[in-house]
Amino acid sequence: MVEEAKTNIPRAKLLPVPMWLLLGLAGLLLGSGWYLATYFGTGRNDVRESAPTTGNTPGEKKTPKIDPVALGERLYRFNCMACHQTDGRGQPGQYPALAGSEWVNGPDYRLARIVLHGLTGPVTVRGQTYNGNMPPHGEKLSDMQIAAILTYLRQAWGHQAGAVAVEVVTAVRQAADMRNHPWDMAELLALTAPDPLPATTPQP
Ligand code: HEC
C-alpha cells in the first residue's frame, strides 16, 4: 500500500506537461495554417504565379524558353565531341577540326547536309586534307536538335556565323528525302543555292 501511494505522486505531477505540449501543438497548427494560406492559398495567386517567371506579361501562355546555344552545346557533347573533341580541334589526321572550319562557318545548307547524312572521302579543312567517314545523324536527331547544334557551333570558339534556322534543316531533309549515303566534298561544293523552303516549292 505504501508503495502505491509513493508512485501516485509523480504520476499526478506529470499532468501539466501534456498541457504544454497541447499548447505547442496548437501553435504549430496555427503557424502551418498561416504558411499554407500564404504560399498555397487562392488569395495570393498573383504572387505565386508571377514570381518565378519574370519577363512574361500576365495572361501570356508560359512555354519554357529553350536556349538553342545551351541545348546545342549539350547535344554536341553527346553526339559529336567523341570525335571532334571538346575544343573542336578534332584529332590530327583522323577527325577534322570544327573550330575555325570553313564548313562550320560556311553556307548552312551544306553544313546541315553533313550532319544529316554524313560525309565521306577527301575533305579539306583549314588547309588539311582528311579522308574518313563521318556518320549520319539524321535518324537520331530532330531538325530542331540539329539546328541547335549548328547554332552552337557557329558561335563557339570565337565564331561569328549566324544561327541555323530549324526551317533550313527541315528543307534540306525534305530535299534529300530518299538519300541513304553520305555526301562527298565535290557534291557539297556543287550546291550553290540554299534549298527553297518547303512552302515555296511546287510539288511535282
Ligand atoms: C565517329 C566520329 C564522328 C562523329 C561522332 C562526328 N563526326 Fe563530324 N566528321 C568526322 C569525320 C571523320 C569527318 C571527315 C569526313 C571525311 O573525311 O570525309 C567529319 C567531318 C565533319 C564536318 C566537315 C569538316 C569540318 O571539320 O568542318 C563537320 C561540319 C562535322 N563533321 C560536324 C559534326 C557534328 C556537328 C557532329 C555531331 C552531330 C559530328 N560531326 C559527329 C567524324 C565524326
Residues whose N, C-alpha, C, O or C-beta is under 5 A from the ligand:
A	BS01	HEC	N79 C80 C83 Q94 Y95 P96 A97 L98 S101 W103 V104 I114 V115 L119 T120 G121 P122 V123 V125 Y130 N131 G132 N133 M134 P135 H137
